[in-house]
Amino acid sequence: MPATPTRSREPADFGDGPDEDERATPTRCKPLRKDAVRNRELILKAARDLFAQRGLSASLNDIAHHAGVGVGTVYRHFPDKDQLVEGLFEQRIEDLVTRMEQALADPDPWHGLTSFIRYSCDMQACDRGIKDLLTGGHVGLELVTRAHACGRLREDIHAPDLPLIQAMMSALIDASAEIEPALYRRYLDIMIRGIASHPDDEPPLSSPSLGLDMAELVMLNVKRR
């Protein structure tokens, strides 16, 4: 359920002066030089790393520092963060849309709904930037309508509940990432049982509970955010 990436216009800070990339005069439709291609790849890798760690809050200045290139080089390739986000997440968004289409085409509507929820949470756990691109739009409504029609989804669960469920899971994914990265799957199982019309038909929880000490550490992380 992808949304348009968050708009973020950052003023360019070109530092002490132009670097090698910036001194060249670009020619329209001319292929990038080898050094420019290398710098672009460094920028994209740095952005992928930082967005995965921090979400879309990472600035272009942060990305330049992580990539080891001048800030001006980043702005030369990507005049604003929107363009960088769109380029970086294009494939991710396509994957998400494909999964939505598969979920809607699933002959078992309940499996379609729950498999999509699980997939989107797995994406968030692997890449924190993705959480800022997920929302519960019209596809969520179609998934919920189909699951209601087959009698597997509780009648008091509605499409607007989906993005809030995503937000709850996202908070847990963040809070437990350095303690028990797969913890969210246990609570995703619990959540799915909670929205099911027949929870006893659902499989057992996929992982055991944390010990008290570890659970308290996760709760401390939740409170800090």
Buried (B, 14 or more C-beta within 10 A) or exposed (E): BBEEBEEBEEEBEBEEEBBEBBEEEEEEEEEBEEEBEEBBEBBBBBBBBBBBEEBBEBBBBBBBBBBEBBBBBBBBBBEBBBEBBEBBBEEBBEBBEEBBEEBBEBEEBBBBBBBBBBBBBBBBBEBBBBBBBBBBBEBBBBBBBBBBEBEBBBEEBBBEBBBEBBEBBBBBBBBBBEBBEEBBBBBBBEBBBEBBBEEEEBEEBEBEEBEEEBBEBBEEBEEEE
